[in-house]
Amino acid sequence: MREDKLAVLIDADNVPYANVKEMLEEIAKNGTPTIKRIYADWTKPTMSGWKNVLLENAITPIQQYSYTTGKNSSDSALIIDAMDILYSGKVNGFCLVSSDSDFTRLATRLREAGMTVIGFGEKKTPQPLISACDKFIYLEILKTAAVETKATTKATTKPKKSEPLSKVDAETIRVITNSVNDLADETGWTFLGSLGNYILKKKPDFDPRNYGFLKLYPLVKHINKFEIDERETGINNIKHIYLKQR
């Protein structure tokens, strides 16, 4: 299987520096981050908190002076670099880390060129940027996961149940139910392994962790609207999960 080479471009003005390590670990699940750059006016005192984060994670800082008050020069520098990297042919995809909708057109252009685009940003990220990505991951769920991991390493500490970013509302249930029906074979069964990727095509920010579930399977069980069939594969106790609407 081909391992995608990814360019990670971070807008330091629009994301917090906490949990960058967890973000890079998440990116590693999707490919190899061969280029890691972060853009800001590093002369500003507010940027001092990034220093150790950059050193620990081998991220290259790109200096961009703010020539005019109220204008974000870092946006332009990131966009220019992204296009240079695109035409270099050195990567298969991009990770754009920002909560700024100004990068919507960039994400769209990269996808038009056949690149996979994964977005990272806070829950406040405008919908146009989310929709322009193949997949969008909220930074808050990575922060929650990191806190839970630290808690479980302490034998005397019982990890607290995290607060979900979103509720499993009627719209979420509708999207999942319709997707199960769309993928169903002639007998009505849908393979769970195909469901998650299909939902992402409709809703790029879909992630079971947004609703307090680590995986898709516990989420669909929680909804309790599907028959579930766990089929033996005969290989190392691996089972394939199939769903059918009741």
C-alpha positions, 0 to 999 in steps of 0.5 A: 500500500502506498504511504502518502507523503503529506505537506503540513502547513500551519497558520499559527495566527489561527490555531493554539500551540497546545496539543500540536504533538497529538495533531502530528500523531493524528496526521501520521495515521493518514501518511508521512508528514515530509514537509512541516512549516508554520507561518507567523510574524515571529517578532510578536511577543504572543508567538513566544509560546510556540518555540519549544513546540517547534523544536520538539516536533521539527516544524520549520518556522516561516517568518512573515512580517505584518507590513500593514495593520489589520492584514494577515501576511501569513495567509499569503505566504502559506498559500504561495508555498502551498502552490510551490509544493503542489507543482514540485510533485513531492507530496500526495496530499496536504494538511492545512491547519487553520480555523480561517475561512480564507484558506477555502479557495486554497483547499478547493484548488489543491483538491482540483489538482488531485491532492488529498486535503485534510483540515485541522481547526477549532470547532469555530471553523467556518463551514466553507473551509470544512466543506472544501476539505476531504476530511476535517478534524477538530483540534478539541477532540485531540486535546480530549484524547490526550487528557484521557490518555494521561489519566489512564497512565495513573493507576489511582486516577479514574479517567473522566468521561469526556464531553462530546463536541456535538450531540447525536442529533436527528441530523446525524442519525439521518446522515448515518441511516441514509448512508447505510441504505445507500451502500446496502447490497441486494440483501440490505446489508452494509459493510461497516468498513465502507460506511465511515469513508462514505459519510466523510464524502457527505460530511468532511467533519464527521468523526465518532470522537466528536460525539464521545465515541472512539470508533464508528461501531460504538456510535452506530450501536448507541443509535440503536436503529440497526441490526448488526451482524458480526461475521467471522473471517476465519483469520486471527479472530477478525470479524467483519461488521455488517449493518441493516436498518431495522 
